[in-house]
Amino acid sequence: MRTAIICAAGYLAFASPAFAEVKASSDTGFNVVHIASVQASPDDIWKRLIAPKDWWNKSHSWSGSTDGFYIDAQANGCFCELFQEKGADGKVKTVGSVEHMRVIFAQPGKVLRMQGGLGPLQSEAVTGTLTVAMEPSKDGQATKISFSYVVGGYMRYKVNEIAPAVDTVLGDQFRRLLKPFTPATEEAPSADGFSLDVENLEDAKPSEGEEKAPDVKSESDAGDEQAATPN
């Protein structure tokens, strides 16, 4: 699996216009982002998203097949892979399994967020969070979709080597997910202003003219203030 992900640098990028980059990196982690706009509804994309056996690249499986792939799209649900083989009676049976990621947020047609170290990162002391976000266009004719994978923690890989490899592999999965859909634009969409995946804490601050919520003080806080006020 390690060899597969490092060799993945030879894969072609997303065939239609898309934004893709290692957006940030440090000695302890990195963030890769892929964004595209396609002529499809969020519901259509969601249905395909939660059926990874139909689009995940089997080269990046543990069993060599995606037949046993599934996503249970609810909190604490599993993005898992079953190891399956035919028995002497010719029937397929499950002989093992592996968790790729764990679902921590699921809102159909909008956001699927999962945590887990993909591929060789599974054996490292890192936390990886993949956010898949969807946003329909104003006219309802297209949907902007993004993959944002944030990884942080201790790993036995050099970030400047593993981050581009992960970016390439994730880009391949992104391309395969969107393969049935027609690109909505000839230009790559920008990451700027795509608010479904917060990338800057400034986005969470009140805008100009917006009132901040008043501080709520408990009775004990009020008593402490009175006690501190000189007579």
Backbone as CSV, one residue per row, in Angstrom:
resi,resn,N_x,N_y,N_z,CA_x,CA_y,CA_z,C_x,C_y,C_z
1,MET,0.826,-1.198,0.000,0.000,0.000,0.000,0.866,1.256,0.000
2,ARG,1.974,1.215,0.765,2.878,2.362,0.772,3.430,2.614,-0.622
3,THR,3.857,1.535,-1.287,4.388,1.674,-2.638,3.343,2.241,-3.580
4,ALA,2.089,1.772,-3.424,1.019,2.222,-4.306,0.787,3.714,-4.193
5,ILE,0.802,4.247,-2.951,0.495,5.653,-2.785,1.636,6.545,-3.254
6,ILE,2.881,6.084,-3.062,4.009,6.880,-3.518,4.133,6.853,-5.039
7,CYS,3.855,5.705,-5.620,3.914,5.593,-7.073,2.750,6.311,-7.756
8,ALA,1.763,6.704,-6.979,0.571,7.324,-7.549,0.851,8.681,-8.166
9,ALA,2.039,9.211,-7.953,2.366,10.509,-8.534,2.280,10.472,-10.055
10,GLY,2.276,9.282,-10.624,2.172,9.164,-12.067,0.759,9.231,-12.588
11,TYR,-0.240,9.282,-11.686,-1.629,9.323,-12.125,-1.934,10.655,-12.803
12,LEU,-2.885,10.627,-13.733,-3.315,11.855,-14.379,-4.196,12.647,-13.436
13,ALA,-4.182,13.979,-13.581,-5.034,14.841,-12.764,-6.475,14.729,-13.238
14,PHE,-7.379,15.338,-12.484,-8.811,15.334,-12.818,-8.990,15.796,-14.264
15,ALA,-9.700,15.005,-15.051,-9.778,15.228,-16.489,-10.477,16.531,-16.844
16,SER,-11.464,16.962,-16.036,-12.159,18.204,-16.323,-11.630,19.303,-15.417
17,PRO,-11.962,20.580,-15.709,-11.422,21.678,-14.919,-11.707,21.517,-13.431
18,ALA,-10.666,21.619,-12.621,-10.826,21.469,-11.188,-9.694,22.186,-10.472
19,PHE,-9.977,22.606,-9.252,-8.964,23.209,-8.393,-8.358,22.102,-7.549
20,ALA,-7.035,22.043,-7.473,-6.379,21.012,-6.674,-5.030,21.523,-6.209
21,GLU,-4.732,21.301,-4.913,-3.423,21.698,-4.416,-3.195,21.178,-3.001
22,VAL,-1.913,21.105,-2.625,-1.560,20.940,-1.225,-1.667,22.342,-0.652
23,LYS,-2.755,22.634,0.030,-3.079,24.004,0.413,-2.202,24.521,1.543
24,ALA,-1.804,23.625,2.443,-0.963,24.027,3.564,-0.177,22.822,4.044
25,SER,1.006,23.080,4.619,1.792,21.987,5.181,2.737,22.529,6.244
26,SER,3.117,21.656,7.162,4.078,22.001,8.206,4.841,20.735,8.540
27,ASP,5.666,20.790,9.569,6.437,19.605,9.943,5.549,18.492,10.488
28,THR,4.338,18.851,10.931,3.479,17.850,11.578,2.180,17.555,10.840
29,GLY,1.995,18.123,9.653,0.749,17.830,8.943,0.587,18.605,7.655
30,PHE,-0.578,18.404,7.024,-0.838,19.067,5.745,-2.330,19.054,5.446
31,ASN,-2.728,19.845,4.447,-4.116,19.918,3.989,-4.116,19.917,2.464
32,VAL,-4.854,18.964,1.874,-4.999,18.933,0.422,-6.457,19.209,0.079
33,VAL,-6.672,19.947,-1.009,-8.013,20.365,-1.400,-8.245,20.109,-2.884
34,HIS,-9.431,19.579,-3.212,-9.861,19.386,-4.594,-11.272,19.929,-4.728
35,ILE,-11.513,20.747,-5.743,-12.836,21.347,-5.955,-13.193,21.283,-7.435
36,ALA,-14.443,20.992,-7.737,-14.933,20.986,-9.116,-16.414,21.347,-9.124
37,SER,-16.889,21.772,-10.290,-18.320,22.031,-10.484,-18.814,21.121,-11.596
38,VAL,-19.918,20.414,-11.336,-20.447,19.483,-12.332,-21.947,19.689,-12.495
39,GLN,-22.457,19.275,-13.659,-23.888,19.381,-13.944,-24.607,18.180,-13.323
40,ALA,-24.902,18.312,-12.056,-25.584,17.246,-11.316,-26.159,17.856,-10.053
41,SER,-27.156,17.206,-9.498,-27.739,17.690,-8.248,-26.929,17.146,-7.075
42,PRO,-26.973,17.821,-5.932,-26.288,17.300,-4.748,-26.765,15.895,-4.384
43,ASP,-28.044,15.612,-4.582,-28.571,14.278,-4.253,-27.959,13.202,-5.137
44,ASP,-27.790,13.518,-6.438,-27.189,12.539,-7.347,-25.736,12.248,-6.950
45,ILE,-25.014,13.302,-6.592,-23.619,13.136,-6.183,-23.547,12.361,-4.875
46,TRP,-24.445,12.667,-3.957,-24.466,11.990,-2.660,-24.686,10.483,-2.820
47,LYS,-25.644,10.118,-3.669,-25.937,8.699,-3.882,-24.701,7.950,-4.374
48,ARG,-23.956,8.582,-5.259,-22.752,7.936,-5.768,-21.646,7.946,-4.700
49,LEU,-21.553,9.031,-3.949,-20.524,9.170,-2.924,-20.589,8.040,-1.902
50,ILE,-21.786,7.698,-1.447,-21.902,6.707,-0.379,-21.918,5.265,-0.902
51,ALA,-21.614,5.104,-2.184,-21.447,3.766,-2.768,-20.026,3.649,-3.328
52,PRO,-19.011,3.672,-2.452,-17.615,3.720,-2.911,-17.185,2.529,-3.745
53,LYS,-17.894,1.417,-3.667,-17.524,0.260,-4.492,-17.650,0.577,-5.975
54,ASP,-18.447,1.633,-6.297,-18.663,2.001,-7.697,-17.617,2.973,-8.233
55,TRP,-16.821,3.587,-7.337,-15.886,4.604,-7.845,-14.492,4.573,-7.215
56,TRP,-14.342,3.959,-6.052,-13.017,3.928,-5.432,-12.063,3.082,-6.266
57,ASN,-10.827,3.522,-6.402,-9.835,2.805,-7.194,-9.351,1.569,-6.431
58,LYS,-9.551,0.397,-7.008,-9.171,-0.833,-6.315,-7.666,-0.934,-6.076
59,SER,-6.884,-0.121,-6.790,-5.436,-0.102,-6.553,-5.115,0.437,-5.167
60,HIS,-6.093,1.133,-4.585,-5.899,1.696,-3.248,-6.851,1.043,-2.254
61,SER,-7.000,-0.265,-2.427,-7.754,-1.093,-1.473,-6.753,-2.012,-0.793
62,TRP,-7.194,-2.671,0.261,-6.337,-3.623,0.952,-6.517,-5.040,0.396
63,SER,-7.678,-5.277,-0.210,-7.993,-6.625,-0.693,-7.769,-6.796,-2.191
64,GLY,-7.556,-5.679,-2.891,-7.405,-5.754,-4.340,-8.730,-5.696,-5.076
65,SER,-9.816,-5.430,-4.330,-11.151,-5.348,-4.920,-11.974,-4.323,-4.153
66,THR,-12.926,-3.695,-4.838,-13.822,-2.751,-4.156,-15.207,-3.355,-3.928
67,ASP,-15.367,-4.632,-4.216,-16.674,-5.269,-4.057,-17.185,-5.191,-2.616
68,GLY,-16.265,-5.179,-1.655,-16.661,-5.155,-0.254,-16.656,-3.776,0.370
69,PHE,-16.566,-2.731,-0.457,-16.546,-1.361,0.065,-17.949,-0.874,0.394
70,TYR,-18.084,-0.121,1.481,-19.368,0.511,1.791,-19.155,1.684,2.753
71,ILE,-20.105,2.613,2.753,-20.124,3.724,3.709,-21.482,3.723,4.398
72,ASP,-21.471,3.613,5.712,-22.680,3.750,6.513,-22.771,5.228,6.880
73,ALA,-23.546,5.992,6.101,-23.531,7.457,6.177,-24.345,8.006,7.342
74,GLN,-23.871,7.741,8.545,-24.438,8.325,9.757,-23.326,8.413,10.791
75,ALA,-23.507,9.276,11.790,-22.467,9.464,12.803,-22.061,8.122,13.401
76,ASN,-20.748,7.912,13.463,-20.124,6.674,13.947,-20.251,5.529,12.942
77,GLY,-20.752,5.825,11.750,-20.814,4.823,10.698,-19.436,4.568,10.114
78,CYS,-19.297,3.467,9.427,-17.987,3.047,8.926,-17.849,3.201,7.411
79,PHE,-16.719,3.730,6.989,-16.289,3.603,5.595,-15.337,2.424,5.633
80,CYS,-15.846,1.265,5.282,-15.108,0.023,5.498,-14.970,-0.805,4.225
81,GLU,-14.096,-1.793,4.332,-13.833,-2.725,3.240,-13.864,-4.143,3.798
82,LEU,-14.698,-4.969,3.224,-14.776,-6.370,3.629,-13.859,-7.214,2.751
83,PHE,-13.120,-8.123,3.355,-12.306,-9.066,2.602,-13.193,-10.254,2.273
84,GLN,-13.397,-10.477,0.994,-14.319,-11.530,0.576,-13.632,-12.531,-0.356
85,GLU,-14.037,-13.775,-0.244,-13.514,-14.803,-1.139,-14.548,-15.913,-1.277
86,LYS,-14.415,-16.673,-2.345,-15.342,-17.785,-2.580,-14.890,-19.014,-1.812
87,GLY,-15.846,-19.648,-1.141,-15.544,-20.867,-0.421,-15.612,-22.071,-1.343
88,ALA,-15.409,-23.244,-0.792,-15.443,-24.482,-1.576,-16.810,-24.718,-2.195
89,ASP,-17.845,-24.157,-1.575,-19.200,-24.323,-2.096,-19.552,-23.279,-3.159
90,GLY,-18.573,-22.399,-3.486,-18.796,-21.392,-4.512,-19.470,-20.130,-4.011
91,LYS,-19.824,-20.095,-2.741,-20.472,-18.919,-2.175,-19.427,-17.928,-1.649
92,VAL,-19.724,-16.631,-1.819,-18.819,-15.590,-1.333,-18.999,-15.434,0.165
93,LYS,-17.887,-15.413,0.894,-17.954,-15.220,2.338,-16.946,-14.156,2.762
94,THR,-17.235,-13.495,3.873,-16.352,-12.461,4.404,-15.321,-13.105,5.319
95,VAL,-14.039,-12.809,5.064,-12.970,-13.426,5.838,-12.133,-12.389,6.588
96,GLY,-12.579,-11.157,6.574,-11.861,-10.108,7.272,-12.417,-8.746,6.891
97,SER,-11.909,-7.700,7.500,-12.383,-6.351,7.190,-11.356,-5.320,7.636
98,VAL,-11.497,-4.108,7.116,-10.621,-3.006,7.509,-11.428,-1.710,7.456
99,GLU,-11.173,-0.831,8.421,-11.823,0.475,8.430,-10.915,1.486,7.750
100,HIS,-11.440,2.160,6.730,-10.696,3.240,6.094,-10.901,4.533,6.872
101,MET,-12.166,4.837,7.196,-12.485,6.055,7.945,-13.751,5.839,8.757
102,ARG,-13.988,6.751,9.698,-15.181,6.710,10.542,-15.981,7.988,10.322
103,VAL,-17.286,7.867,10.071,-18.142,9.028,9.813,-18.370,9.798,11.118
104,ILE,-18.129,11.115,11.075,-18.367,11.955,12.250,-19.420,13.028,11.975
105,PHE,-19.797,13.228,10.696,-20.815,14.218,10.340,-21.431,13.798,9.013
106,ALA,-22.733,13.709,8.978,-23.404,13.327,7.729,-24.686,14.129,7.573
107,GLN,-24.746,14.918,6.519,-25.945,15.669,6.166,-26.164,15.465,4.667
108,PRO,-27.040,14.511,4.287,-27.197,14.126,2.880,-27.337,15.310,1.932
109,GLY,-26.574,15.241,0.846,-26.618,16.291,-0.162,-25.864,17.541,0.210
110,LYS,-25.206,17.534,1.392,-24.480,18.733,1.825,-23.055,18.408,2.287
111,VAL,-22.934,17.651,3.360,-21.607,17.403,3.927,-21.475,15.966,4.426
112,LEU,-20.354,15.339,4.088,-19.959,14.071,4.688,-18.543,14.275,5.210
113,ARG,-18.393,14.139,6.528,-17.069,14.309,7.135,-16.679,13.012,7.831
114,MET,-15.453,12.558,7.531,-14.972,11.293,8.075,-13.554,11.460,8.608
115,GLN,-13.196,10.658,9.605,-11.847,10.688,10.165,-11.167,9.346,9.977
116,GLY,-9.889,9.415,9.609,-9.111,8.194,9.455,-7.860,8.451,8.634
117,GLY,-6.840,7.639,8.882,-5.620,7.743,8.090,-5.729,6.831,6.876
118,LEU,-5.794,7.431,5.705,-5.947,6.653,4.485,-4.630,5.986,4.082
119,GLY,-4.739,4.779,3.547,-3.561,4.073,3.051,-2.500,3.892,4.119
120,PRO,-1.244,4.242,3.812,-0.137,4.030,4.754,-0.240,4.895,6.000
121,LEU,-1.086,5.934,5.974,-1.244,6.783,7.155,-1.972,6.047,8.277
122,GLN,-2.603,4.931,7.958,-3.340,4.179,8.979,-2.422,3.692,10.089
123,SER,-1.171,3.399,9.755,-0.233,2.870,10.747,0.491,3.953,11.524
124,GLU,0.180,5.230,11.211,0.872,6.335,11.860,0.006,6.970,12.952
125,ALA,0.637,7.740,13.838,-0.081,8.386,14.945,-0.616,9.744,14.500
126,VAL,-1.480,9.711,13.469,-2.034,10.945,12.918,-3.556,10.901,12.947
127,THR,-4.141,12.076,12.892,-5.576,12.201,12.692,-5.789,12.793,11.302
128,GLY,-6.583,12.118,10.497,-6.902,12.613,9.163,-8.395,12.879,9.078
129,THR,-8.781,14.054,8.653,-10.199,14.411,8.542,-10.517,14.806,7.110
130,LEU,-11.398,14.034,6.484,-11.825,14.315,5.111,-13.223,14.924,5.132
131,THR,-13.336,16.128,4.598,-14.642,16.780,4.473,-15.035,16.804,3.005
132,VAL,-16.173,16.191,2.691,-16.735,16.240,1.344,-17.937,17.182,1.427
133,ALA,-17.852,18.317,0.734,-18.906,19.326,0.828,-19.510,19.591,-0.544
134,MET,-20.816,19.838,-0.569,-21.542,20.095,-1.812,-22.381,21.353,-1.687
135,GLU,-22.435,22.139,-2.751,-23.206,23.376,-2.749,-23.824,23.589,-4.130
136,PRO,-25.150,23.627,-4.237,-25.774,23.809,-5.547,-25.606,25.234,-6.055
137,SER,-25.591,25.386,-7.374,-25.530,26.729,-7.969,-26.873,27.421,-7.778
138,LYS,-26.896,28.734,-7.948,-28.129,29.495,-7.732,-29.244,29.071,-8.677
139,ASP,-28.872,28.661,-9.896,-29.900,28.249,-10.850,-30.261,26.764,-10.721
140,GLY,-29.568,26.057,-9.824,-29.874,24.658,-9.583,-29.416,23.713,-10.675
141,GLN,-28.624,24.215,-11.616,-28.190,23.391,-12.738,-26.862,22.683,-12.496
142,ALA,-26.157,23.093,-11.468,-24.839,22.520,-11.215,-24.589,22.444,-9.709
143,THR,-23.539,21.729,-9.349,-23.154,21.598,-7.950,-21.641,21.729,-7.840
144,LYS,-21.202,22.549,-6.894,-19.779,22.635,-6.584,-19.506,21.634,-5.470
145,ILE,-18.458,20.855,-5.622,-18.129,19.813,-4.648,-16.644,19.878,-4.322
146,SER,-16.325,19.595,-3.061,-14.922,19.632,-2.660,-14.551,18.441,-1.798
147,PHE,-13.287,18.050,-1.917,-12.630,17.136,-0.990,-11.591,17.981,-0.252
148,SER,-11.620,17.988,1.063,-10.579,18.655,1.845,-10.098,17.670,2.900
149,TYR,-8.838,17.276,2.822,-8.281,16.278,3.725,-7.193,16.934,4.566
150,VAL,-7.416,16.981,5.881,-6.484,17.609,6.815,-5.842,16.520,7.657
151,VAL,-4.525,16.478,7.676,-3.781,15.445,8.402,-2.822,16.098,9.386
152,GLY,-2.816,15.621,10.619,-1.894,16.164,11.603,-1.509,15.135,12.641
153,GLY,-0.264,15.241,13.152,0.221,14.311,14.173,1.605,13.799,13.822
154,TYR,2.032,12.752,14.515,3.361,12.188,14.260,3.281,11.112,13.184
155,MET,4.167,11.215,12.210,4.237,10.199,11.158,5.683,9.938,10.791
156,ARG,5.945,8.734,10.321,7.309,8.365,9.946,7.576,8.642,8.468
157,TYR,6.859,9.591,7.931,7.065,10.018,6.542,7.464,11.480,6.541
158,LYS,8.198,11.888,5.532,8.499,13.300,5.366,7.285,13.968,4.738
159,VAL,6.797,15.037,5.371,5.580,15.695,4.898,5.720,16.144,3.451
160,ASN,6.885,16.656,3.088,7.051,17.158,1.716,7.040,16.045,0.673
161,GLU,7.110,14.776,1.117,7.021,13.651,0.193,5.633,13.015,0.224
162,ILE,5.081,12.821,1.425,3.802,12.127,1.530,2.632,13.017,1.128
163,ALA,2.710,14.335,1.404,1.587,15.225,1.089,1.266,15.247,-0.404
164,PRO,2.248,15.421,-1.311,1.930,15.391,-2.738,1.396,14.032,-3.190
165,ALA,1.894,12.939,-2.589,1.419,11.607,-2.967,-0.037,11.431,-2.559
166,VAL,-0.377,11.849,-1.324,-1.758,11.762,-0.860,-2.650,12.648,-1.722
167,ASP,-2.162,13.828,-2.067,-2.924,14.751,-2.915,-3.253,14.111,-4.258
168,THR,-2.284,13.412,-4.850,-2.486,12.772,-6.146,-3.488,11.620,-6.055
169,VAL,-3.354,10.796,-5.013,-4.261,9.659,-4.846,-5.682,10.158,-4.575
170,LEU,-5.818,11.158,-3.702,-7.139,11.689,-3.400,-7.752,12.345,-4.635
171,GLY,-6.904,12.983,-5.438,-7.385,13.581,-6.684,-7.899,12.535,-7.655
172,ASP,-7.250,11.377,-7.659,-7.704,10.278,-8.512,-9.078,9.788,-8.066
173,GLN,-9.276,9.652,-6.750,-10.584,9.230,-6.243,-11.650,10.279,-6.560
174,PHE,-11.289,11.536,-6.430,-12.202,12.653,-6.724,-12.639,12.607,-8.191
175,ARG,-11.675,12.380,-9.078,-11.974,12.295,-10.508,-12.897,11.126,-10.803
176,ARG,-12.635,9.988,-10.163,-13.448,8.796,-10.401,-14.872,8.976,-9.869
177,LEU,-15.006,9.655,-8.736,-16.337,9.940,-8.191,-17.167,10.755,-9.175
178,LEU,-16.556,11.752,-9.796,-17.290,12.682,-10.656,-17.305,12.281,-12.127
179,LYS,-16.710,11.152,-12.462,-16.586,10.728,-13.860,-17.903,10.699,-14.630
180,PRO,-19.038,10.266,-14.049,-20.289,10.205,-14.832,-20.903,11.572,-15.116
181,PHE,-20.432,12.623,-14.418,-21.067,13.931,-14.521,-20.295,14.864,-15.450
182,THR,-21.023,15.726,-16.139,-20.425,16.684,-17.080,-19.924,17.911,-16.332
183,PRO,-18.701,18.361,-16.629,-18.201,19.584,-15.983,-19.133,20.753,-16.267
184,ALA,-19.329,21.612,-15.273,-20.255,22.737,-15.421,-19.576,23.973,-15.967
185,THR,-18.257,23.970,-16.007,-17.519,25.138,-16.475,-16.221,24.701,-17.121
186,GLU,-15.694,25.550,-17.976,-14.421,25.251,-18.621,-13.248,25.765,-17.793
187,GLU,-13.547,26.539,-16.744,-12.506,27.078,-15.883,-12.530,26.376,-14.529
188,ALA,-11.366,26.204,-13.953,-11.278,25.575,-12.640,-11.903,26.481,-11.591
189,PRO,-12.796,25.965,-10.752,-13.397,26.781,-9.703,-12.368,27.195,-8.669
190,SER,-12.603,28.330,-8.030,-11.689,28.834,-7.015,-12.082,28.315,-5.645
191,ALA,-11.085,28.179,-4.772,-11.371,27.774,-3.393,-11.862,28.946,-2.570
192,ASP,-11.623,30.167,-3.051,-12.020,31.352,-2.304,-13.538,31.455,-2.201
193,GLY,-14.017,31.699,-0.997,-15.445,31.909,-0.807,-16.259,30.644,-0.707
194,PHE,-15.603,29.482,-0.751,-16.339,28.221,-0.632,-16.432,27.908,0.848
195,SER,-17.574,28.230,1.448,-17.679,28.290,2.906,-18.073,26.982,3.583
196,LEU,-18.318,25.912,2.840,-18.760,24.680,3.480,-17.640,23.982,4.239
197,ASP,-16.410,24.349,3.964,-15.291,23.812,4.720,-14.496,24.998,5.240
198,VAL,-14.654,25.339,6.504,-14.012,26.523,7.065,-12.497,26.343,7.063
199,GLU,-11.804,27.236,6.391,-10.352,27.159,6.292,-9.668,28.284,7.066
200,ASN,-10.448,29.252,7.545,-9.883,30.401,8.219,-10.789,30.791,9.372
201,LEU,-10.237,30.902,10.561,-11.065,31.247,11.713,-11.693,32.622,11.574
202,GLU,-11.136,33.451,10.692,-11.731,34.768,10.452,-13.167,34.621,9.948
203,ASP,-13.447,33.505,9.245,-14.785,33.281,8.703,-15.827,33.158,9.799
204,ALA,-15.388,32.793,10.997,-16.328,32.572,12.090,-16.616,33.844,12.883
205,LYS,-15.867,34.925,12.579,-16.073,36.160,13.317,-17.284,36.918,12.772
206,PRO,-17.981,37.707,13.620,-19.134,38.477,13.150,-18.712,39.469,12.077
207,SER,-19.539,39.613,11.055,-19.238,40.575,10.002,-19.486,41.985,10.510
208,GLU,-19.015,42.985,9.772,-19.152,44.379,10.179,-20.624,44.751,10.313
209,GLY,-20.992,45.329,11.431,-22.375,45.732,11.643,-23.205,44.661,12.319
210,GLU,-22.655,43.460,12.433,-23.383,42.367,13.076,-23.121,42.403,14.569
211,GLU,-24.167,42.310,15.370,-24.030,42.377,16.813,-23.499,41.056,17.351
212,LYS,-22.588,41.171,18.301,-22.082,39.973,18.961,-23.072,39.554,20.031
213,ALA,-23.154,38.267,20.272,-24.043,37.773,21.310,-23.561,38.258,22.670
214,PRO,-24.473,38.736,23.532,-24.056,39.233,24.850,-23.488,38.122,25.695
215,ASP,-22.531,38.502,26.564,-21.964,37.520,27.470,-23.016,37.129,28.498
216,VAL,-23.108,35.848,28.782,-24.054,35.368,29.780,-23.291,35.088,31.067
217,LYS,-23.691,35.768,32.136,-23.001,35.613,33.411,-23.881,34.840,34.381
218,SER,-23.283,33.972,35.106,-24.025,33.206,36.099,-24.183,34.026,37.356
219,GLU,-25.055,33.566,38.255,-25.262,34.267,39.513,-23.970,34.316,40.325
220,SER,-23.175,33.246,40.252,-21.915,33.216,41.001,-20.939,34.246,40.461
221,ASP,-20.950,34.448,39.111,-20.084,35.461,38.517,-20.484,36.830,39.024
222,ALA,-21.825,37.102,39.064,-22.299,38.404,39.516,-21.920,38.639,40.957
223,GLY,-22.009,37.588,41.782,-21.638,37.731,43.180,-20.172,38.040,43.349
224,ASP,-19.343,37.394,42.510,-17.898,37.638,42.584,-17.580,39.077,42.240
225,GLU,-18.318,39.635,41.217,-18.078,41.010,40.820,-18.437,41.983,41.940
226,GLN,-19.598,41.697,42.617,-20.027,42.565,43.703,-19.030,42.525,44.837
227,ALA,-18.500,41.346,45.123,-17.546,41.198,46.182,-16.250,41.945,45.892
228,ALA,-15.918,42.052,44.606,-14.686,42.713,44.209,-14.834,44.214,44.116
229,THR,-16.101,44.735,44.178,-16.332,46.174,44.046,-16.088,46.862,45.383
230,PRO,-15.181,47.839,45.437,-14.895,48.526,46.707,-16.083,49.341,47.194
231,ASN,-16.282,49.477,48.554,-17.375,50.282,49.117,-17.062,51.756,48.989
